[in-house]
Amino acid sequence: MELVWILGDQLLPEHPLVGTPREGWAVAMVESVPRARRLRYHQQKLTLLFAAMRHHGAALERAGHRVLYHRLEDALPGAAEAEAPGGEPPDSGEVLAAWVRLHGVRAIHVLEPNDFHTQAALPALAERLGVPIELHPSPMFVLARQEFLDWAQGKRTLVMERHYRRLRERLGVLMTAEGGPVGGVWNTDTENRQTRSQFRKAGPAVPRVATVEADAVVREVAEQVARLFADHPGKAAELWLPVTRAGALAWLERFVAERLEGFGPWEDLMVDQEPVLFHSVLSPLLNIGLLTPMECVRAAEAAWAEGRAPLASVEGFVRQIVGWREFIHGMYWRHMPGYLEVNALEAHRPLPRWAYTGKTELRCVGRAIEGALRLGYNHHIQRLMVLGNYFLLGGYAPREVLRWYLEMYSDAYDWVMVPNVLGMVLYADGGWLATKPYAAGPAYLDKMGDHCASCRYNPKLKTGPDACPFQALYWAFQSRHADRFRPHPRQAMMVRQLDRMEDATRQGYVRTAERFLEGQE
């Protein structure tokens, strides 16, 4: 027998190794308790993943495939439960080894894993199993991994915008017959930065995001997840995302119909009582294969062509997928495993005590963490400009911050979080990914969000007990790294402003920031 091993984050609707059922072939799928315990992954992420896997396996069986499926609480194949090694749940390797023995497996076929560590472990696993594990190209991304690496070869710096335009031309996305971008511009970002005050004046109705009703599979998985991973954040039973291919398509269709139009102008906005706003929440489904990148892109493009969504919103959405998602994936593979060792800003502070509770007087931070705990989700501005900004300014240790992001979000996988957190959020890579650190003070947070109105701190005050801590944190960060950023083309202006500041004021910010951070430990 030959096995096609389908990894949990590769639940593709058209898996290239699984077509017409073949004699002597079987599909293998493993829910691994040890893998799910490597970090304290959000219960909703685990519920989404395992429920989607079970539905996918059942669909393959209905299509006539032989499916070998190991569930969370199954005993090792061919063994009584009491005979499981050490009484612990078996890992994927142990399950595969049992299937190899029981079924005389000659070879295992798998798509290129999406994370470095899984792929790096395959040679040792093959030796342990005594059968070859054959890797096949994965269609999870628009651009093949090696194509990105070839494009990046020899370049000192890589710019996402160039990569994005190159892919748009190749794919023919939002392009004219003459080969130019529709509307005459490649990037509509200047139209997509509407502020809190503009939102209040416009008063757009924010569509409700429907919670998907849990079916029997979700209820069963949620009960197991809540029991087996009781110390993980979140509540498994409150999963609000679809877990099937049909549900994912309906989710995409509803986003395009109800929220895509407003996505562009309000994509950088934060509203206290609106955790989703006009965002798509497609990444949890894309990142496990329930949706493909191009069907999301084409659905948005069709909405523009039919006059159902403005170009700025559609281009902004397309840039998130064809541009940023593809670029992040490529940068991950370009720099792994070295990416995990970066700490260019020499940040070493442990996570604040409220990182897993949200119990902080900073309203914007508290609301973001509360949303992450309740939903396993924050939109990108909360992740980058609220939480990420705080972790950056506070000098928090990159590996600890990365762990937090990996644990808290339903769409969090190594390939997306390593470069996003270590590069974009923390600038720990020193500029491999971002051209500057995304540091901001209270003025930005007040301009782009309405949390300040309900906060115990005042963003207008520069000093004193009621001043927003982001003020002192921002200038303490600039002071700490002034020598590094003095020659930096995008940071030098802030350093010059710092240099003009009275020494007593500058030192006051540094002391205030340190006292505040010590109080969060």
URSULUR-V601632 format. One record per residue. N is the residue number from 1. RES is the residue in one letter. SS is DSSP state (@ for helix, = for strand, . for the rest). PHI is phi in radians with two decimals (999 if undefined). Layout:
BEGIN
N_RES_SS_PHI ; N_RES_SS_PHI
END
This chain:
BEGIN
1_M_._999 ; 2_E_=_-2.05 ; 3_L_=_-1.89 ; 4_V_=_-1.80 ; 5_W_=_-1.56 ; 6_I_._-1.70 ; 7_L_._-1.29 ; 8_G_._-1.10 ; 9_D_._-1.79 ; 10_Q_._-2.33 ; 11_L_._-1.51 ; 12_L_._-1.27 ; 13_P_._-1.14 ; 14_E_._-2.23 ; 15_H_._-1.25 ; 16_P_._-1.13 ; 17_L_._-1.73 ; 18_V_._-2.23 ; 19_G_._-1.99 ; 20_T_._-1.25 ; 21_P_._-0.94 ; 22_R_._-2.12 ; 23_E_._-1.14 ; 24_G_._1.43 ; 25_W_=_-2.12 ; 26_A_=_-2.51 ; 27_V_=_-1.73 ; 28_A_=_-2.02 ; 29_M_=_-2.41 ; 30_V_=_-2.28 ; 31_E_._-1.59 ; 32_S_._-1.83 ; 33_V_@_-1.14 ; 34_P_@_-1.01 ; 35_R_@_-1.11 ; 36_A_@_-1.27 ; 37_R_._-1.76 ; 38_R_._-1.05 ; 39_L_._-2.28 ; 40_R_._-1.52 ; 41_Y_._-1.14 ; 42_H_._-0.91 ; 43_Q_@_-1.04 ; 44_Q_@_-1.23 ; 45_K_@_-1.09 ; 46_L_@_-1.13 ; 47_T_@_-1.14 ; 48_L_@_-0.99 ; 49_L_@_-1.09 ; 50_F_@_-1.27 ; 51_A_@_-1.16 ; 52_A_@_-1.13 ; 53_M_@_-1.08 ; 54_R_@_-1.13 ; 55_H_@_-1.12 ; 56_H_@_-1.14 ; 57_G_@_-1.07 ; 58_A_@_-1.13 ; 59_A_@_-1.13 ; 60_L_@_-1.15 ; 61_E_@_-1.11 ; 62_R_@_-1.10 ; 63_A_._-1.43 ; 64_G_._1.75 ; 65_H_._-1.45 ; 66_R_._-1.43 ; 67_V_=_-2.10 ; 68_L_=_-1.71 ; 69_Y_=_-2.23 ; 70_H_=_-1.95 ; 71_R_._-1.60 ; 72_L_._-0.90 ; 73_E_._-1.85 ; 74_D_._-1.27 ; 75_A_._-1.28 ; 76_L_._-1.01 ; 77_P_._-0.90 ; 78_G_._1.47 ; 79_A_._-2.24 ; 80_A_._-1.24 ; 81_E_@_-1.01 ; 82_A_@_-1.19 ; 83_E_@_-1.63 ; 84_A_._-1.08 ; 85_P_@_-0.94 ; 86_G_@_1.12 ; 87_G_@_1.29 ; 88_E_._-1.63 ; 89_P_._-1.04 ; 90_P_._-1.23 ; 91_D_._-1.57 ; 92_S_@_-1.04 ; 93_G_@_-1.09 ; 94_E_@_-1.15 ; 95_V_@_-1.16 ; 96_L_@_-1.08 ; 97_A_@_-1.05 ; 98_A_@_-1.13 ; 99_W_@_-1.16 ; 100_V_@_-1.05 ; 101_R_@_-1.17 ; 102_L_@_-1.21 ; 103_H_@_-2.03 ; 104_G_._1.04 ; 105_V_._-1.14 ; 106_R_._-1.71 ; 107_A_=_-2.79 ; 108_I_=_-2.10 ; 109_H_=_-1.94 ; 110_V_=_-2.59 ; 111_L_=_-1.23 ; 112_E_._-0.86 ; 113_P_._-1.06 ; 114_N_._-1.43 ; 115_D_._-2.11 ; 116_F_@_-1.06 ; 117_H_@_-1.16 ; 118_T_@_-1.11 ; 119_Q_@_-1.14 ; 120_A_@_-1.13 ; 121_A_@_-1.46 ; 122_L_@_-1.13 ; 123_P_@_-1.01 ; 124_A_@_-1.16 ; 125_L_@_-1.15 ; 126_A_@_-1.07 ; 127_E_@_-1.13 ; 128_R_@_-1.12 ; 129_L_@_-1.41 ; 130_G_._1.37 ; 131_V_._-2.39 ; 132_P_=_-1.23 ; 133_I_=_-1.98 ; 134_E_=_-1.72 ; 135_L_=_-1.51 ; 136_H_=_-2.24 ; 137_P_._-1.00 ; 138_S_._-1.79 ; 139_P_._-1.65 ; 140_M_._-1.13 ; 141_F_._-2.19 ; 142_V_._-1.10 ; 143_L_._-1.85 ; 144_A_._-1.07 ; 145_R_@_-0.94 ; 146_Q_@_-1.18 ; 147_E_@_-1.11 ; 148_F_@_-1.13 ; 149_L_@_-1.07 ; 150_D_@_-1.14 ; 151_W_@_-1.11 ; 152_A_@_-1.38 ; 153_Q_._-0.96 ; 154_G_._1.46 ; 155_K_._-1.50 ; 156_R_._-1.25 ; 157_T_._-2.27 ; 158_L_._-2.08 ; 159_V_._-2.01 ; 160_M_@_-1.02 ; 161_E_@_-1.05 ; 162_R_@_-1.18 ; 163_H_@_-1.07 ; 164_Y_@_-1.08 ; 165_R_@_-1.14 ; 166_R_@_-1.07 ; 167_L_@_-1.24 ; 168_R_@_-1.07 ; 169_E_@_-1.11 ; 170_R_@_-1.10 ; 171_L_@_-1.52 ; 172_G_._1.20 ; 173_V_._-1.66 ; 174_L_._0.93 ; 175_M_=_-2.07 ; 176_T_._-1.45 ; 177_A_._-1.11 ; 178_E_._-1.47 ; 179_G_._1.66 ; 180_G_._-1.86 ; 181_P_=_-1.27 ; 182_V_@_-1.07 ; 183_G_@_1.37 ; 184_G_@_1.41 ; 185_V_._-2.32 ; 186_W_._-1.47 ; 187_N_._-2.31 ; 188_T_._-1.83 ; 189_D_@_-1.01 ; 190_T_@_-1.13 ; 191_E_@_-1.56 ; 192_N_._-2.01 ; 193_R_._-2.28 ; 194_Q_._-1.19 ; 195_T_._-1.71 ; 196_R_@_-1.04 ; 197_S_@_-1.14 ; 198_Q_@_-1.18 ; 199_F_@_-1.12 ; 200_R_@_-1.12 ; 201_K_@_-1.23 ; 202_A_@_-1.26 ; 203_G_._1.01 ; 204_P_._-1.18 ; 205_A_._-1.30 ; 206_V_._-1.64 ; 207_P_._-1.12 ; 208_R_._-1.28 ; 209_V_._-1.65 ; 210_A_._-1.22 ; 211_T_._-1.43 ; 212_V_._-1.34 ; 213_E_._-1.18 ; 214_A_._-1.24 ; 215_D_._-1.60 ; 216_A_@_-1.09 ; 217_V_@_-1.14 ; 218_V_@_-1.09 ; 219_R_@_-1.10 ; 220_E_@_-1.14 ; 221_V_@_-1.12 ; 222_A_@_-1.05 ; 223_E_@_-1.12 ; 224_Q_@_-1.19 ; 225_V_@_-1.09 ; 226_A_@_-1.06 ; 227_R_@_-1.44 ; 228_L_@_-1.34 ; 229_F_._-2.20 ; 230_A_._-1.11 ; 231_D_._-1.57 ; 232_H_._-1.46 ; 233_P_._-1.17 ; 234_G_._1.50 ; 235_K_._-2.16 ; 236_A_@_-0.99 ; 237_A_@_-1.18 ; 238_E_@_-1.74 ; 239_L_._-0.97 ; 240_W_._-2.09 ; 241_L_._-1.84 ; 242_P_._-1.24 ; 243_V_._-2.16 ; 244_T_._-2.09 ; 245_R_@_-1.06 ; 246_A_@_-1.10 ; 247_G_@_-1.14 ; 248_A_@_-1.15 ; 249_L_@_-1.12 ; 250_A_@_-1.15 ; 251_W_@_-1.10 ; 252_L_@_-1.10 ; 253_E_@_-1.06 ; 254_R_@_-1.21 ; 255_F_@_-1.03 ; 256_V_@_-1.07 ; 257_A_@_-1.30 ; 258_E_@_-1.97 ; 259_R_._-2.19 ; 260_L_@_-1.04 ; 261_E_@_-0.97 ; 262_G_@_-1.59 ; 263_F_@_-1.06 ; 264_G_@_-1.00 ; 265_P_@_-1.07 ; 266_W_@_-1.94 ; 267_E_._-1.25 ; 268_D_._-1.77 ; 269_L_._-1.57 ; 270_M_=_-2.19 ; 271_V_=_-2.16 ; 272_D_._-0.90 ; 273_Q_._-1.75 ; 274_E_=_-2.21 ; 275_P_._-1.22 ; 276_V_._-1.90 ; 277_L_._0.97 ; 278_F_._-1.87 ; 279_H_._-1.28 ; 280_S_._-1.52 ; 281_V_._0.89 ; 282_L_._-1.64 ; 283_S_@_-1.06 ; 284_P_@_-1.08 ; 285_L_@_-1.49 ; 286_L_@_-1.07 ; 287_N_._-1.36 ; 288_I_._-2.05 ; 289_G_._1.61 ; 290_L_._-1.18 ; 291_L_._-2.19 ; 292_T_._-1.87 ; 293_P_@_-0.98 ; 294_M_@_-1.27 ; 295_E_@_-1.24 ; 296_C_@_-1.20 ; 297_V_@_-1.10 ; 298_R_@_-1.17 ; 299_A_@_-1.12 ; 300_A_@_-1.19 ; 301_E_@_-1.08 ; 302_A_@_-1.12 ; 303_A_@_-1.09 ; 304_W_@_-1.18 ; 305_A_@_-1.05 ; 306_E_._-1.61 ; 307_G_._1.35 ; 308_R_._-1.68 ; 309_A_._-2.68 ; 310_P_._-1.27 ; 311_L_@_-1.03 ; 312_A_@_-1.05 ; 313_S_@_-1.20 ; 314_V_@_-1.19 ; 315_E_@_-1.10 ; 316_G_@_-1.08 ; 317_F_@_-1.20 ; 318_V_@_-1.05 ; 319_R_@_-1.12 ; 320_Q_@_-1.11 ; 321_I_@_-1.67 ; 322_V_@_-1.23 ; 323_G_@_-1.54 ; 324_W_@_-1.18 ; 325_R_@_-1.05 ; 326_E_@_-1.19 ; 327_F_@_-1.15 ; 328_I_@_-1.04 ; 329_H_@_-1.06 ; 330_G_@_-1.14 ; 331_M_@_-1.16 ; 332_Y_@_-1.02 ; 333_W_@_-1.28 ; 334_R_@_-1.21 ; 335_H_@_-1.95 ; 336_M_._-1.37 ; 337_P_._-1.53 ; 338_G_@_-1.07 ; 339_Y_@_-0.97 ; 340_L_@_-1.26 ; 341_E_@_-1.76 ; 342_V_._-1.26 ; 343_N_._-2.86 ; 344_A_._-1.05 ; 345_L_._-1.64 ; 346_E_._0.89 ; 347_A_._-1.68 ; 348_H_._-2.40 ; 349_R_=_-1.24 ; 350_P_._-1.25 ; 351_L_._-1.00 ; 352_P_._-1.18 ; 353_R_._-1.11 ; 354_W_._-1.62 ; 355_A_._-1.06 ; 356_Y_._-1.94 ; 357_T_._-2.18 ; 358_G_._1.38 ; 359_K_._-1.48 ; 360_T_._-2.45 ; 361_E_._-1.35 ; 362_L_._-1.30 ; 363_R_@_-1.05 ; 364_C_@_-1.12 ; 365_V_@_-1.20 ; 366_G_@_-1.04 ; 367_R_@_-1.15 ; 368_A_@_-1.14 ; 369_I_@_-1.21 ; 370_E_@_-1.03 ; 371_G_@_-1.12 ; 372_A_@_-1.10 ; 373_L_@_-1.14 ; 374_R_@_-1.35 ; 375_L_@_-2.02 ; 376_G_._1.11 ; 377_Y_._-2.71 ; 378_N_._-2.41 ; 379_H_._-1.37 ; 380_H_@_-1.17 ; 381_I_@_-1.27 ; 382_Q_@_-1.10 ; 383_R_@_-1.18 ; 384_L_@_-1.58 ; 385_M_@_-1.67 ; 386_V_@_-1.89 ; 387_L_@_-1.17 ; 388_G_@_-1.08 ; 389_N_@_-1.04 ; 390_Y_@_-1.10 ; 391_F_@_-1.11 ; 392_L_@_-1.15 ; 393_L_@_-1.10 ; 394_G_@_-1.40 ; 395_G_._1.24 ; 396_Y_=_-1.42 ; 397_A_._-1.05 ; 398_P_@_-0.94 ; 399_R_@_-1.15 ; 400_E_@_-1.23 ; 401_V_@_-1.14 ; 402_L_@_-1.04 ; 403_R_@_-1.02 ; 404_W_@_-1.06 ; 405_Y_@_-1.10 ; 406_L_@_-1.10 ; 407_E_@_-1.38 ; 408_M_@_-1.59 ; 409_Y_._-2.04 ; 410_S_._-1.21 ; 411_D_._-1.77 ; 412_A_._-1.46 ; 413_Y_._-2.28 ; 414_D_@_-0.88 ; 415_W_@_-1.09 ; 416_V_@_-1.59 ; 417_M_@_-1.42 ; 418_V_@_-1.02 ; 419_P_@_-1.24 ; 420_N_@_-1.12 ; 421_V_@_-1.36 ; 422_L_@_-1.30 ; 423_G_@_-1.72 ; 424_M_@_-1.24 ; 425_V_@_-1.33 ; 426_L_._-1.79 ; 427_Y_._0.95 ; 428_A_._-1.24 ; 429_D_._-1.49 ; 430_G_._1.24 ; 431_G_._2.04 ; 432_W_._-1.04 ; 433_L_._-1.81 ; 434_A_._-1.77 ; 435_T_._-1.42 ; 436_K_._-2.80 ; 437_P_._-1.24 ; 438_Y_._-1.55 ; 439_A_._-1.76 ; 440_A_._-2.60 ; 441_G_._-1.70 ; 442_P_@_-1.14 ; 443_A_@_-1.07 ; 444_Y_@_-1.12 ; 445_L_@_-1.09 ; 446_D_@_-1.27 ; 447_K_@_-1.21 ; 448_M_@_-1.74 ; 449_G_=_-2.56 ; 450_D_._-1.93 ; 451_H_@_-1.17 ; 452_C_@_-1.04 ; 453_A_@_-1.13 ; 454_S_@_-1.90 ; 455_C_._-1.67 ; 456_R_._-1.29 ; 457_Y_._-1.73 ; 458_N_=_-1.93 ; 459_P_._-1.21 ; 460_K_._-1.44 ; 461_L_._-1.48 ; 462_K_._-1.55 ; 463_T_._-2.43 ; 464_G_._1.74 ; 465_P_._-1.13 ; 466_D_._-1.74 ; 467_A_=_-1.23 ; 468_C_._-1.10 ; 469_P_@_-1.01 ; 470_F_@_-1.07 ; 471_Q_@_-1.12 ; 472_A_@_-1.19 ; 473_L_@_-1.05 ; 474_Y_@_-1.11 ; 475_W_@_-1.31 ; 476_A_@_-1.15 ; 477_F_@_-1.10 ; 478_Q_@_-1.10 ; 479_S_@_-1.16 ; 480_R_@_-1.10 ; 481_H_._-2.04 ; 482_A_@_-1.04 ; 483_D_@_-1.12 ; 484_R_@_-1.16 ; 485_F_@_-1.72 ; 486_R_._-1.01 ; 487_P_._-1.56 ; 488_H_._-1.31 ; 489_P_._-1.09 ; 490_R_._-1.79 ; 491_Q_._-2.00 ; 492_A_@_-1.03 ; 493_M_@_-1.07 ; 494_M_@_-1.22 ; 495_V_@_-1.16 ; 496_R_@_-1.09 ; 497_Q_@_-1.12 ; 498_L_@_-1.11 ; 499_D_@_-1.11 ; 500_R_@_-1.40 ; 501_M_._-1.25 ; 502_E_._-1.05 ; 503_D_@_-1.03 ; 504_A_@_-1.10 ; 505_T_@_-1.16 ; 506_R_@_-1.08 ; 507_Q_@_-1.15 ; 508_G_@_-1.11 ; 509_Y_@_-1.08 ; 510_V_@_-1.08 ; 511_R_@_-1.15 ; 512_T_@_-1.10 ; 513_A_@_-1.10 ; 514_E_@_-1.15 ; 515_R_@_-1.08 ; 516_F_@_-1.09 ; 517_L_@_-1.13 ; 518_E_@_-1.09 ; 519_G_@_-1.26 ; 520_Q_._-1.64 ; 521_E_._-1.39
END
